[in-house]
Amino acid sequence: MQQGEIDLQAFGPDHIEGAVALSRQENWPHRPQDWQMALQLSIGVVALDDQGRVTGTILVTPYGADCAMINMVIVDRNVRGKGLGRRLMDQAIILAGDRPLRLVATVDGFPLYEKLGFAPSGTVLQYQGKVAELDAPEGVEAARADDLPTIKAMDRDAYGADREALIDALAERGQFAVIRRNGAIEAYAAIRPFGRGEVLGPVIAGSAKDAKALISFFATSRAGAFLRVDTDSRTGIADWLGEIGLAHVGGGVTMDRPSRTGAEQARPKIYALANQALG
C-alpha cells in the first residue's frame, strides 16, 4: 500500500482498540465491551491507513434473512471528504446481500444515505442521565431462563425480523423483566451495561402504561444511576422519560432501503430500542 492510501479489510477483534479510539473522537460512549458485542452480532469492514491505524468502521448486523442493520459508521475526521464513507457503505451493502436494510442516520450521514436509496421512516430520540427515585410498579417481575423462547417470539413479532442472536447476547450480559398476566407474558424489557452506565431496551409492550412499568421496574433499583433509553418519537413516552430524570441529548433519523409501507414503519409495540445501532 502506497503512502496516503486507505485499505479496506474485514473487521476483526484486533481492530477493536482502534475502533474505540475512533468512536471516542466522535464522543460516542462505547467501551471495548460494547464494540465486542456489536462485532459478535455483526460482520463488518474497517479502513486502515498506511500506518495500520483505524480510520473508518462499518458493521452490518443481520437479523436472519429478514433485514440487516447498518451501524457503527465512522470516518476519521482527518480523512473525510475523500469518499471513504461511500466506500464503506458500498461494502456494507454487499455484505448484507439481498436483505432489506435499516439504519439510524446522523445529520452528517443523512445526505449519503439518501443518495444510496435510503428513505426516512421515523425519528429516534436518545434520553439519558441519572434517574429519579420511582415507586416500584406492580405486575412486573424478573424473567426466568425458560421465558427466553417466548421473549424471542414476541420480539420477532414486534420487530418484524428474527433477532434471536441479539436476545441471547442480551441474556449473556444483562437482565430481562416481564409482565405476565394469566400465566402469559404480555411485555418484556432488557437492560445491560453500556457506555457510562446501562442502556434500557428493547422494551416491547402493548401499551405505554406497560412500557413505563417495565422501565420503572429497573429504574427503582437504580436511583441516581446513569441510564440511557432510545425511543421512537411515535411511542409517546418521551416526555415521561424527561419527568423521571433523563434528558433528551440527541438521536437520529431511521432510514430504510427499500422504503417500507406506512404499516411496516409503525412500531406500536417497540417503546425502546436495544440502542440506535442495533435497532
PyRosetta script that sets phi, psi and omega in degrees:
from pyrosetta import init, pose_from_sequence

init()
pose = pose_from_sequence("MQQGEIDLQAFGPDHIEGAVALSRQENWPHRPQDWQMALQLSIGVVALDDQGRVTGTILVTPYGADCAMINMVIVDRNVRGKGLGRRLMDQAIILAGDRPLRLVATVDGFPLYEKLGFAPSGTVLQYQGKVAELDAPEGVEAARADDLPTIKAMDRDAYGADREALIDALAERGQFAVIRRNGAIEAYAAIRPFGRGEVLGPVIAGSAKDAKALISFFATSRAGAFLRVDTDSRTGIADWLGEIGLAHVGGGVTMDRPSRTGAEQARPKIYALANQALG")
pose.set_psi(1, 130.3)
pose.set_omega(1, -178.4)
pose.set_phi(2, -78.6)
pose.set_psi(2, 160.0)
pose.set_omega(2, -179.4)
pose.set_phi(3, -58.7)
pose.set_psi(3, 133.0)
pose.set_omega(3, 178.9)
pose.set_phi(4, 89.8)
pose.set_psi(4, -9.3)
pose.set_omega(4, -180.0)
pose.set_phi(5, -79.6)
pose.set_psi(5, 152.3)
pose.set_omega(5, 176.7)
pose.set_phi(6, -114.0)
pose.set_psi(6, 126.1)
pose.set_omega(6, -178.6)
pose.set_phi(7, -105.9)
pose.set_psi(7, 137.0)
pose.set_omega(7, 176.3)
pose.set_phi(8, -101.2)
pose.set_psi(8, 131.5)
pose.set_omega(8, 179.7)
pose.set_phi(9, -135.2)
pose.set_psi(9, 164.3)
pose.set_omega(9, 173.3)
pose.set_phi(10, -63.7)
pose.set_psi(10, 136.2)
pose.set_omega(10, -179.3)
pose.set_phi(11, -75.3)
pose.set_psi(11, 122.9)
pose.set_omega(11, 179.4)
pose.set_phi(12, -128.6)
pose.set_psi(12, 172.9)
pose.set_omega(12, -179.5)
pose.set_phi(13, -55.2)
pose.set_psi(13, -31.4)
pose.set_omega(13, -179.4)
pose.set_phi(14, -66.3)
pose.set_psi(14, -14.5)
pose.set_omega(14, -177.7)
pose.set_phi(15, -94.4)
pose.set_psi(15, -2.8)
pose.set_omega(15, -173.8)
pose.set_phi(16, -64.5)
pose.set_psi(16, -41.1)
pose.set_omega(16, -179.7)
pose.set_phi(17, -58.4)
pose.set_psi(17, -44.5)
pose.set_omega(17, 178.4)
pose.set_phi(18, -67.6)
pose.set_psi(18, -34.8)
pose.set_omega(18, 178.7)
pose.set_phi(19, -66.9)
pose.set_psi(19, -39.1)
pose.set_omega(19, 177.2)
pose.set_phi(20, -61.1)
pose.set_psi(20, -44.5)
pose.set_omega(20, 179.4)
pose.set_phi(21, -61.8)
pose.set_psi(21, -38.9)
pose.set_omega(21, -179.4)
pose.set_phi(22, -68.5)
pose.set_psi(22, -40.9)
pose.set_omega(22, 179.5)
pose.set_phi(23, -68.8)
pose.set_psi(23, -31.6)
pose.set_omega(23, 176.7)
pose.set_phi(24, -67.6)
pose.set_psi(24, -31.5)
pose.set_omega(24, 175.6)
pose.set_phi(25, -58.7)
pose.set_psi(25, -31.4)
pose.set_omega(25, -179.9)
pose.set_phi(26, -93.3)
pose.set_psi(26, 6.7)
pose.set_omega(26, -177.8)
pose.set_phi(27, 63.6)
pose.set_psi(27, 27.5)
pose.set_omega(27, 172.1)
pose.set_phi(28, -78.9)
pose.set_psi(28, 148.9)
pose.set_omega(28, -173.7)
pose.set_phi(29, -87.9)
pose.set_psi(29, 2.5)
pose.set_omega(29, -168.9)
pose.set_phi(30, -62.7)
pose.set_psi(30, 128.8)
pose.set_omega(30, 173.1)
pose.set_phi(31, -88.4)
pose.set_psi(31, 168.1)
pose.set_omega(31, 173.5)
pose.set_phi(32, -53.3)
pose.set_psi(32, -38.5)
pose.set_omega(32, 179.6)
pose.set_phi(33, -63.1)
pose.set_psi(33, -34.0)
pose.set_omega(33, 179.9)
pose.set_phi(34, -70.7)
pose.set_psi(34, -39.9)
pose.set_omega(34, 174.5)
pose.set_phi(35, -64.8)
pose.set_psi(35, -39.3)
pose.set_omega(35, -179.9)
pose.set_phi(36, -61.9)
pose.set_psi(36, -41.3)
pose.set_omega(36, 178.2)
pose.set_phi(37, -65.1)
pose.set_psi(37, -43.7)
pose.set_omega(37, 179.4)
pose.set_phi(38, -60.7)
pose.set_psi(38, -42.3)
pose.set_omega(38, -179.4)
pose.set_phi(39, -69.8)
pose.set_psi(39, -34.7)
pose.set_omega(39, 177.0)
pose.set_phi(40, -56.7)
pose.set_psi(40, -35.3)
pose.set_omega(40, -176.3)
pose.set_phi(41, -92.9)
pose.set_psi(41, -4.1)
pose.set_omega(41, -164.5)
pose.set_phi(42, -133.0)
pose.set_psi(42, 169.4)
pose.set_omega(42, 163.4)
pose.set_phi(43, -119.6)
pose.set_psi(43, 154.3)
pose.set_omega(43, -175.2)
pose.set_phi(44, -163.1)
pose.set_psi(44, -177.6)
pose.set_omega(44, -177.8)
pose.set_phi(45, -133.5)
pose.set_psi(45, 142.1)
pose.set_omega(45, 176.9)
pose.set_phi(46, -124.0)
pose.set_psi(46, 142.8)
pose.set_omega(46, 176.1)
pose.set_phi(47, -102.5)
pose.set_psi(47, 130.5)
pose.set_omega(47, -179.6)
pose.set_phi(48, -121.3)
pose.set_psi(48, 138.0)
pose.set_omega(48, 176.2)
pose.set_phi(49, -84.0)
pose.set_psi(49, -176.1)
pose.set_omega(49, -175.1)
pose.set_phi(50, -70.9)
pose.set_psi(50, -6.3)
pose.set_omega(50, 174.0)
pose.set_phi(51, -101.1)
pose.set_psi(51, 3.2)
pose.set_omega(51, -179.3)
pose.set_phi(52, 82.2)
pose.set_psi(52, 10.8)
pose.set_omega(52, 179.4)
pose.set_phi(53, -82.7)
pose.set_psi(53, 142.6)
pose.set_omega(53, 178.4)
pose.set_phi(54, -72.7)
pose.set_psi(54, 120.2)
pose.set_omega(54, -180.0)
pose.set_phi(55, -118.7)
pose.set_psi(55, -0.9)
pose.set_omega(55, 178.3)
pose.set_phi(56, -168.3)
pose.set_psi(56, 148.4)
pose.set_omega(56, 178.3)
pose.set_phi(57, -141.2)
pose.set_psi(57, 154.1)
pose.set_omega(57, 170.7)
pose.set_phi(58, -159.5)
pose.set_psi(58, 138.5)
pose.set_omega(58, 177.6)
pose.set_phi(59, -123.4)
pose.set_psi(59, 150.2)
pose.set_omega(59, 174.5)
pose.set_phi(60, -123.0)
pose.set_psi(60, 118.0)
pose.set_omega(60, -178.8)
pose.set_phi(61, -105.6)
pose.set_psi(61, 103.8)
pose.set_omega(61, -178.8)
pose.set_phi(62, -81.9)
pose.set_psi(62, 136.6)
pose.set_omega(62, 173.3)
pose.set_phi(63, -110.9)
pose.set_psi(63, 87.4)
pose.set_omega(63, -173.4)
pose.set_phi(64, 58.0)
pose.set_psi(64, -143.7)
pose.set_omega(64, 175.2)
pose.set_phi(65, -95.7)
pose.set_psi(65, 4.5)
pose.set_omega(65, -170.1)
pose.set_phi(66, -79.6)
pose.set_psi(66, -39.8)
pose.set_omega(66, -179.4)
pose.set_phi(67, -170.4)
pose.set_psi(67, 175.3)
pose.set_omega(67, 174.9)
pose.set_phi(68, -143.3)
pose.set_psi(68, 140.3)
pose.set_omega(68, 173.8)
pose.set_phi(69, -93.9)
pose.set_psi(69, 129.4)
pose.set_omega(69, 169.8)
pose.set_phi(70, -94.8)
pose.set_psi(70, 128.5)
pose.set_omega(70, -173.4)
pose.set_phi(71, -152.7)
pose.set_psi(71, 176.4)
pose.set_omega(71, 179.9)
pose.set_phi(72, 54.0)
pose.set_psi(72, 42.7)
pose.set_omega(72, 179.9)
pose.set_phi(73, -86.3)
pose.set_psi(73, 108.5)
pose.set_omega(73, -179.0)
pose.set_phi(74, -136.1)
pose.set_psi(74, 136.2)
pose.set_omega(74, 172.4)
pose.set_phi(75, -124.8)
pose.set_psi(75, 127.6)
pose.set_omega(75, 178.2)
pose.set_phi(76, -52.7)
pose.set_psi(76, 131.2)
pose.set_omega(76, -176.0)
pose.set_phi(77, -61.1)
pose.set_psi(77, -21.9)
pose.set_omega(77, -179.4)
pose.set_phi(78, -76.2)
pose.set_psi(78, -13.9)
pose.set_omega(78, -179.3)
pose.set_phi(79, -122.4)
pose.set_psi(79, 16.4)
pose.set_omega(79, 179.4)
pose.set_phi(80, -73.2)
pose.set_psi(80, 158.2)
pose.set_omega(80, 180.0)
pose.set_phi(81, 84.4)
pose.set_psi(81, 8.8)
pose.set_omega(81, -178.9)
pose.set_phi(82, -116.5)
pose.set_psi(82, 12.6)
pose.set_omega(82, 175.7)
pose.set_phi(83, 86.3)
pose.set_psi(83, 8.4)
pose.set_omega(83, -177.6)
pose.set_phi(84, -68.2)
pose.set_psi(84, -37.1)
pose.set_omega(84, 177.9)
pose.set_phi(85, -60.2)
pose.set_psi(85, -40.8)
pose.set_omega(85, 178.3)
pose.set_phi(86, -65.7)
pose.set_psi(86, -41.3)
pose.set_omega(86, 179.1)
pose.set_phi(87, -62.1)
pose.set_psi(87, -42.4)
pose.set_omega(87, 179.1)
pose.set_phi(88, -64.5)
pose.set_psi(88, -43.1)
pose.set_omega(88, 179.4)
pose.set_phi(89, -64.3)
pose.set_psi(89, -41.0)
pose.set_omega(89, 178.5)
pose.set_phi(90, -59.0)
pose.set_psi(90, -41.9)
pose.set_omega(90, 179.0)
pose.set_phi(91, -67.9)
pose.set_psi(91, -38.5)
pose.set_omega(91, 179.2)
pose.set_phi(92, -63.6)
pose.set_psi(92, -40.7)
pose.set_omega(92, 179.5)
pose.set_phi(93, -63.9)
pose.set_psi(93, -37.7)
pose.set_omega(93, 176.0)
pose.set_phi(94, -64.3)
pose.set_psi(94, -44.8)
pose.set_omega(94, -179.2)
pose.set_phi(95, -62.9)
pose.set_psi(95, -32.8)
pose.set_omega(95, -178.2)
pose.set_phi(96, -72.4)
pose.set_psi(96, -18.2)
pose.set_omega(96, 179.8)
pose.set_phi(97, 65.7)
pose.set_psi(97, -133.4)
pose.set_omega(97, -176.6)
pose.set_phi(98, -89.4)
pose.set_psi(98, 4.2)
pose.set_omega(98, -175.5)
pose.set_phi(99, -69.9)
pose.set_psi(99, 141.6)
pose.set_omega(99, 167.0)
pose.set_phi(100, -59.7)
pose.set_psi(100, 147.1)
pose.set_omega(100, -173.6)
pose.set_phi(101, -112.4)
pose.set_psi(101, 144.6)
pose.set_omega(101, 175.4)
pose.set_phi(102, -133.4)
pose.set_psi(102, 151.0)
pose.set_omega(102, 174.0)
pose.set_phi(103, -160.6)
pose.set_psi(103, 166.7)
pose.set_omega(103, 172.0)
pose.set_phi(104, -114.9)
pose.set_psi(104, 118.0)
pose.set_omega(104, -171.8)
pose.set_phi(105, -92.2)
pose.set_psi(105, 138.9)
pose.set_omega(105, 166.8)
pose.set_phi(106, -83.4)
pose.set_psi(106, 170.4)
pose.set_omega(106, 177.2)
pose.set_phi(107, -59.5)
pose.set_psi(107, -41.9)
pose.set_omega(107, -177.7)
pose.set_phi(108, -67.6)
pose.set_psi(108, -36.7)
pose.set_omega(108, -176.0)
pose.set_phi(109, -83.2)
pose.set_psi(109, -19.9)
pose.set_omega(109, -172.3)
pose.set_phi(110, -54.2)
pose.set_psi(110, -47.6)
pose.set_omega(110, -177.9)
pose.set_phi(111, -59.8)
pose.set_psi(111, -40.2)
pose.set_omega(111, 179.2)
pose.set_phi(112, -64.6)
pose.set_psi(112, -44.2)
pose.set_omega(112, -178.4)
pose.set_phi(113, -64.0)
pose.set_psi(113, -37.2)
pose.set_omega(113, 176.6)
pose.set_phi(114, -62.0)
pose.set_psi(114, -42.3)
pose.set_omega(114, 179.0)
pose.set_phi(115, -62.0)
pose.set_psi(115, -29.2)
pose.set_omega(115, -178.3)
pose.set_phi(116, -88.9)
pose.set_psi(116, 7.6)
pose.set_omega(116, 174.3)
pose.set_phi(117, 95.5)
pose.set_psi(117, 9.8)
pose.set_omega(117, 177.2)
pose.set_phi(118, -83.3)
pose.set_psi(118, 141.6)
pose.set_omega(118, 179.8)
pose.set_phi(119, -118.8)
pose.set_psi(119, 139.2)
pose.set_omega(119, 179.2)
pose.set_phi(120, -66.9)
pose.set_psi(120, 144.1)
pose.set_omega(120, -178.7)
pose.set_phi(121, -134.9)
pose.set_psi(121, -5.3)
pose.set_omega(121, -179.4)
pose.set_phi(122, 173.7)
pose.set_psi(122, -173.5)
pose.set_omega(122, -178.8)
pose.set_phi(123, -134.2)
pose.set_psi(123, 131.9)
pose.set_omega(123, 175.5)
pose.set_phi(124, -99.7)
pose.set_psi(124, 134.4)
pose.set_omega(124, 177.5)
pose.set_phi(125, -112.5)
pose.set_psi(125, 124.5)
pose.set_omega(125, 179.3)
pose.set_phi(126, -97.4)
pose.set_psi(126, 123.5)
pose.set_omega(126, 176.5)
pose.set_phi(127, -117.6)
pose.set_psi(127, 139.7)
pose.set_omega(127, 178.3)
pose.set_phi(128, -158.3)
pose.set_psi(128, 163.0)
pose.set_omega(128, 178.2)
pose.set_phi(129, 146.0)
pose.set_psi(129, -167.7)
pose.set_omega(129, 179.3)
pose.set_phi(130, -92.8)
pose.set_psi(130, 119.4)
pose.set_omega(130, -172.0)
pose.set_phi(131, -75.1)
pose.set_psi(131, 145.4)
pose.set_omega(131, 179.2)
pose.set_phi(132, -76.7)
pose.set_psi(132, 168.6)
pose.set_omega(132, 175.3)
pose.set_phi(133, -72.0)
pose.set_psi(133, 133.2)
pose.set_omega(133, -179.1)
pose.set_phi(134, -128.3)
pose.set_psi(134, 154.3)
pose.set_omega(134, 173.3)
pose.set_phi(135, -74.4)
pose.set_psi(135, 142.6)
pose.set_omega(135, 178.9)
pose.set_phi(136, -65.5)
pose.set_psi(136, 130.5)
pose.set_omega(136, -179.2)
pose.set_phi(137, -77.3)
pose.set_psi(137, 155.5)
pose.set_omega(137, 175.7)
pose.set_phi(138, -90.8)
pose.set_psi(138, 149.4)
pose.set_omega(138, 171.7)
pose.set_phi(139, 83.6)
pose.set_psi(139, 8.1)
pose.set_omega(139, 178.0)
pose.set_phi(140, -113.9)
pose.set_psi(140, 139.2)
pose.set_omega(140, -179.2)
pose.set_phi(141, -142.1)
pose.set_psi(141, 158.5)
pose.set_omega(141, 175.1)
pose.set_phi(142, -64.5)
pose.set_psi(142, 139.9)
pose.set_omega(142, 180.0)
pose.set_phi(143, -73.5)
pose.set_psi(143, 152.8)
pose.set_omega(143, 174.4)
pose.set_phi(144, -97.6)
pose.set_psi(144, 161.7)
pose.set_omega(144, -179.9)
pose.set_phi(145, -59.4)
pose.set_psi(145, -35.9)
pose.set_omega(145, -178.5)
pose.set_phi(146, -78.7)
pose.set_psi(146, 2.0)
pose.set_omega(146, 174.4)
pose.set_phi(147, -84.4)
pose.set_psi(147, -14.9)
pose.set_omega(147, -173.3)
pose.set_phi(148, -58.3)
pose.set_psi(148, -42.8)
pose.set_omega(148, 177.9)
pose.set_phi(149, -58.2)
pose.set_psi(149, -40.0)
pose.set_omega(149, 178.4)
pose.set_phi(150, -68.3)
pose.set_psi(150, -40.4)
pose.set_omega(150, 177.4)
pose.set_phi(151, -60.7)
pose.set_psi(151, -42.8)
pose.set_omega(151, 179.3)
pose.set_phi(152, -62.8)
pose.set_psi(152, -42.0)
pose.set_omega(152, 179.9)
pose.set_phi(153, -66.6)
pose.set_psi(153, -41.0)
pose.set_omega(153, 178.7)
pose.set_phi(154, -64.3)
pose.set_psi(154, -42.1)
pose.set_omega(154, 179.1)
pose.set_phi(155, -63.6)
pose.set_psi(155, -43.4)
pose.set_omega(155, -179.8)
pose.set_phi(156, -61.8)
pose.set_psi(156, -40.3)
pose.set_omega(156, -179.5)
pose.set_phi(157, -66.5)
pose.set_psi(157, -40.4)
pose.set_omega(157, -177.4)
pose.set_phi(158, -76.6)
pose.set_psi(158, -41.4)
pose.set_omega(158, -174.8)
pose.set_phi(159, -84.7)
pose.set_psi(159, -24.0)
pose.set_omega(159, -178.9)
pose.set_phi(160, 80.3)
pose.set_psi(160, 22.0)
pose.set_omega(160, 179.7)
pose.set_phi(161, -158.8)
pose.set_psi(161, 158.7)
pose.set_omega(161, -177.8)
pose.set_phi(162, -84.8)
pose.set_psi(162, 106.0)
pose.set_omega(162, -179.1)
pose.set_phi(163, -111.1)
pose.set_psi(163, 35.1)
pose.set_omega(163, -177.7)
pose.set_phi(164, -56.6)
pose.set_psi(164, -42.3)
pose.set_omega(164, -179.5)
pose.set_phi(165, -63.9)
pose.set_psi(165, -36.8)
pose.set_omega(165, 177.7)
pose.set_phi(166, -64.6)
pose.set_psi(166, -45.7)
pose.set_omega(166, -179.9)
pose.set_phi(167, -60.7)
pose.set_psi(167, -41.8)
pose.set_omega(167, 177.9)
pose.set_phi(168, -62.4)
pose.set_psi(168, -40.8)
pose.set_omega(168, 179.2)
pose.set_phi(169, -65.5)
pose.set_psi(169, -38.1)
pose.set_omega(169, 177.1)
pose.set_phi(170, -66.1)
pose.set_psi(170, -39.2)
pose.set_omega(170, 179.2)
pose.set_phi(171, -64.8)
pose.set_psi(171, -33.2)
pose.set_omega(171, 178.3)
pose.set_phi(172, -66.7)
pose.set_psi(172, -31.7)
pose.set_omega(172, -169.2)
pose.set_phi(173, -110.7)
pose.set_psi(173, -22.2)
pose.set_omega(173, -170.7)
pose.set_phi(174, -136.3)
pose.set_psi(174, -148.6)
pose.set_omega(174, -176.6)
pose.set_phi(175, -134.1)
pose.set_psi(175, 155.3)
pose.set_omega(175, 174.4)
pose.set_phi(176, -121.0)
pose.set_psi(176, 149.8)
pose.set_omega(176, 171.0)
pose.set_phi(177, -130.0)
pose.set_psi(177, 152.5)
pose.set_omega(177, -178.5)
pose.set_phi(178, -136.8)
pose.set_psi(178, 157.6)
pose.set_omega(178, 166.5)
pose.set_phi(179, -108.9)
pose.set_psi(179, 121.1)
pose.set_omega(179, -175.3)
pose.set_phi(180, -117.8)
pose.set_psi(180, 126.2)
pose.set_omega(180, 178.0)
pose.set_phi(181, -127.8)
pose.set_psi(181, 130.1)
pose.set_omega(181, -178.3)
pose.set_phi(182, 51.9)
pose.set_psi(182, 37.0)
pose.set_omega(182, 176.4)
pose.set_phi(183, 82.9)
pose.set_psi(183, -2.7)
pose.set_omega(183, -176.9)
pose.set_phi(184, -113.4)
pose.set_psi(184, 139.1)
pose.set_omega(184, 177.5)
pose.set_phi(185, -76.5)
pose.set_psi(185, 125.5)
pose.set_omega(185, -179.6)
pose.set_phi(186, -111.1)
pose.set_psi(186, -14.0)
pose.set_omega(186, -178.9)
pose.set_phi(187, -160.5)
pose.set_psi(187, 154.4)
pose.set_omega(187, 177.5)
pose.set_phi(188, -147.2)
pose.set_psi(188, 159.6)
pose.set_omega(188, 173.7)
pose.set_phi(189, -145.7)
pose.set_psi(189, 156.2)
pose.set_omega(189, 177.5)
pose.set_phi(190, -130.1)
pose.set_psi(190, 154.3)
pose.set_omega(190, 175.0)
pose.set_phi(191, -141.6)
pose.set_psi(191, 144.4)
pose.set_omega(191, -180.0)
pose.set_phi(192, -152.0)
pose.set_psi(192, 157.9)
pose.set_omega(192, 174.0)
pose.set_phi(193, -62.5)
pose.set_psi(193, 139.8)
pose.set_omega(193, -180.0)
pose.set_phi(194, -165.0)
pose.set_psi(194, 133.6)
pose.set_omega(194, 173.4)
pose.set_phi(195, 55.3)
pose.set_psi(195, -126.1)
pose.set_omega(195, -175.8)
pose.set_phi(196, -78.5)
pose.set_psi(196, -10.3)
pose.set_omega(196, -177.6)
pose.set_phi(197, -163.5)
pose.set_psi(197, -107.0)
pose.set_omega(197, 178.5)
pose.set_phi(198, -137.3)
pose.set_psi(198, 152.7)
pose.set_omega(198, 173.5)
pose.set_phi(199, -112.8)
pose.set_psi(199, 135.4)
pose.set_omega(199, -176.1)
pose.set_phi(200, -107.5)
pose.set_psi(200, 108.6)
pose.set_omega(200, -179.2)
pose.set_phi(201, 159.9)
pose.set_psi(201, 156.4)
pose.set_omega(201, 2.2)
pose.set_phi(202, -67.8)
pose.set_psi(202, 154.9)
pose.set_omega(202, 167.8)
pose.set_phi(203, -123.4)
pose.set_psi(203, 115.6)
pose.set_omega(203, -178.0)
pose.set_phi(204, -124.6)
pose.set_psi(204, 121.8)
pose.set_omega(204, -174.3)
pose.set_phi(205, -151.7)
pose.set_psi(205, 165.2)
pose.set_omega(205, 179.5)
pose.set_phi(206, -87.4)
pose.set_psi(206, -9.7)
pose.set_omega(206, -178.7)
pose.set_phi(207, -153.4)
pose.set_psi(207, 158.5)
pose.set_omega(207, 176.5)
pose.set_phi(208, -63.4)
pose.set_psi(208, -33.2)
pose.set_omega(208, 179.0)
pose.set_phi(209, -60.2)
pose.set_psi(209, -46.3)
pose.set_omega(209, 179.1)
pose.set_phi(210, -67.6)
pose.set_psi(210, -38.4)
pose.set_omega(210, 178.6)
pose.set_phi(211, -61.2)
pose.set_psi(211, -44.0)
pose.set_omega(211, 178.9)
pose.set_phi(212, -64.3)
pose.set_psi(212, -37.4)
pose.set_omega(212, 178.8)
pose.set_phi(213, -64.3)
pose.set_psi(213, -41.0)
pose.set_omega(213, 178.6)
pose.set_phi(214, -64.6)
pose.set_psi(214, -44.6)
pose.set_omega(214, 177.9)
pose.set_phi(215, -62.9)
pose.set_psi(215, -42.4)
pose.set_omega(215, -179.9)
pose.set_phi(216, -63.8)
pose.set_psi(216, -34.0)
pose.set_omega(216, 179.9)
pose.set_phi(217, -56.3)
pose.set_psi(217, -45.8)
pose.set_omega(217, 178.7)
pose.set_phi(218, -76.8)
pose.set_psi(218, -37.6)
pose.set_omega(218, -175.9)
pose.set_phi(219, -66.9)
pose.set_psi(219, -31.2)
pose.set_omega(219, -177.0)
pose.set_phi(220, -61.9)
pose.set_psi(220, -29.7)
pose.set_omega(220, 179.9)
pose.set_phi(221, -93.9)
pose.set_psi(221, 7.5)
pose.set_omega(221, -174.9)
pose.set_phi(222, -133.7)
pose.set_psi(222, 31.3)
pose.set_omega(222, 179.3)
pose.set_phi(223, -56.2)
pose.set_psi(223, 127.9)
pose.set_omega(223, -179.2)
pose.set_phi(224, 85.2)
pose.set_psi(224, -5.3)
pose.set_omega(224, 179.1)
pose.set_phi(225, -86.8)
pose.set_psi(225, 159.9)
pose.set_omega(225, -177.4)
pose.set_phi(226, -87.8)
pose.set_psi(226, 119.6)
pose.set_omega(226, 179.6)
pose.set_phi(227, -124.2)
pose.set_psi(227, 152.1)
pose.set_omega(227, 175.1)
pose.set_phi(228, -128.9)
pose.set_psi(228, 138.7)
pose.set_omega(228, 175.0)
pose.set_phi(229, -135.2)
pose.set_psi(229, 126.6)
pose.set_omega(229, 174.1)
pose.set_phi(230, -105.6)
pose.set_psi(230, 117.1)
pose.set_omega(230, -176.1)
pose.set_phi(231, -125.1)
pose.set_psi(231, 150.3)
pose.set_omega(231, 172.8)
pose.set_phi(232, -74.1)
pose.set_psi(232, 142.0)
pose.set_omega(232, -178.0)
pose.set_phi(233, -62.7)
pose.set_psi(233, -18.1)
pose.set_omega(233, -177.3)
pose.set_phi(234, -84.9)
pose.set_psi(234, -6.1)
pose.set_omega(234, -174.5)
pose.set_phi(235, -74.7)
pose.set_psi(235, -27.1)
pose.set_omega(235, 179.9)
pose.set_phi(236, 83.4)
pose.set_psi(236, 10.6)
pose.set_omega(236, -179.8)
pose.set_phi(237, -105.4)
pose.set_psi(237, 1.3)
pose.set_omega(237, -174.4)
pose.set_phi(238, -60.3)
pose.set_psi(238, -47.6)
pose.set_omega(238, -179.1)
pose.set_phi(239, -60.2)
pose.set_psi(239, -39.8)
pose.set_omega(239, 179.8)
pose.set_phi(240, -64.4)
pose.set_psi(240, -38.6)
pose.set_omega(240, 177.1)
pose.set_phi(241, -59.3)
pose.set_psi(241, -38.1)
pose.set_omega(241, 175.2)
pose.set_phi(242, -64.5)
pose.set_psi(242, -37.3)
pose.set_omega(242, -178.6)
pose.set_phi(243, -66.5)
pose.set_psi(243, -27.7)
pose.set_omega(243, -179.2)
pose.set_phi(244, -93.0)
pose.set_psi(244, 9.5)
pose.set_omega(244, 171.4)
pose.set_phi(245, 109.4)
pose.set_psi(245, -1.2)
pose.set_omega(245, -178.9)
pose.set_phi(246, -93.6)
pose.set_psi(246, 140.4)
pose.set_omega(246, -177.3)
pose.set_phi(247, -103.6)
pose.set_psi(247, 143.8)
pose.set_omega(247, 174.4)
pose.set_phi(248, -75.4)
pose.set_psi(248, 117.7)
pose.set_omega(248, -174.3)
pose.set_phi(249, -119.9)
pose.set_psi(249, 10.6)
pose.set_omega(249, 179.4)
pose.set_phi(250, 140.2)
pose.set_psi(250, -153.0)
pose.set_omega(250, -178.4)
pose.set_phi(251, 153.9)
pose.set_psi(251, -146.8)
pose.set_omega(251, -179.3)
pose.set_phi(252, -173.3)
pose.set_psi(252, 179.7)
pose.set_omega(252, -179.1)
pose.set_phi(253, -105.2)
pose.set_psi(253, 124.3)
pose.set_omega(253, 174.3)
pose.set_phi(254, -73.6)
pose.set_psi(254, 137.2)
pose.set_omega(254, -177.9)
pose.set_phi(255, -135.9)
pose.set_psi(255, 150.4)
pose.set_omega(255, -176.1)
pose.set_phi(256, -135.2)
pose.set_psi(256, 147.4)
pose.set_omega(256, 172.8)
pose.set_phi(257, -140.2)
pose.set_psi(257, 113.6)
pose.set_omega(257, -1.7)
pose.set_phi(258, -73.7)
pose.set_psi(258, 167.3)
pose.set_omega(258, 177.9)
pose.set_phi(259, -61.0)
pose.set_psi(259, 138.4)
pose.set_omega(259, 178.8)
pose.set_phi(260, -92.5)
pose.set_psi(260, 157.2)
pose.set_omega(260, 176.9)
pose.set_phi(261, -70.1)
pose.set_psi(261, 166.1)
pose.set_omega(261, 178.9)
pose.set_phi(262, -57.2)
pose.set_psi(262, -39.8)
pose.set_omega(262, -179.9)
pose.set_phi(263, -66.2)
pose.set_psi(263, -37.1)
pose.set_omega(263, -179.9)
pose.set_phi(264, -72.4)
pose.set_psi(264, -32.2)
pose.set_omega(264, -178.3)
pose.set_phi(265, -69.6)
pose.set_psi(265, -37.7)
pose.set_omega(265, -175.8)
pose.set_phi(266, -65.7)
pose.set_psi(266, 131.2)
pose.set_omega(266, 178.9)
pose.set_phi(267, -128.5)
pose.set_psi(267, 71.3)
pose.set_omega(267, -174.2)
pose.set_phi(268, -65.3)
pose.set_psi(268, -18.1)
pose.set_omega(268, -176.5)
pose.set_phi(269, -98.0)
pose.set_psi(269, -12.1)
pose.set_omega(269, -177.6)
pose.set_phi(270, -97.1)
pose.set_psi(270, 103.5)
pose.set_omega(270, -176.6)
pose.set_phi(271, -94.7)
pose.set_psi(271, -19.1)
pose.set_omega(271, 174.1)
pose.set_phi(272, -150.5)
pose.set_psi(272, 144.6)
pose.set_omega(272, 179.1)
pose.set_phi(273, -85.3)
pose.set_psi(273, 162.4)
pose.set_omega(273, 170.7)
pose.set_phi(274, -58.6)
pose.set_psi(274, -41.1)
pose.set_omega(274, 162.1)
pose.set_phi(275, 178.7)
pose.set_psi(275, 178.3)
pose.set_omega(275, -175.3)
pose.set_phi(276, -61.4)
pose.set_psi(276, -34.7)
pose.set_omega(276, -176.6)
pose.set_phi(277, -69.8)
pose.set_psi(277, -40.7)
pose.set_omega(277, -170.9)
pose.set_phi(278, -99.7)
pose.set_psi(278, -7.4)
pose.set_omega(278, 177.0)
pose.set_phi(279, 81.4)
pose.dump_pdb("model.pdb")
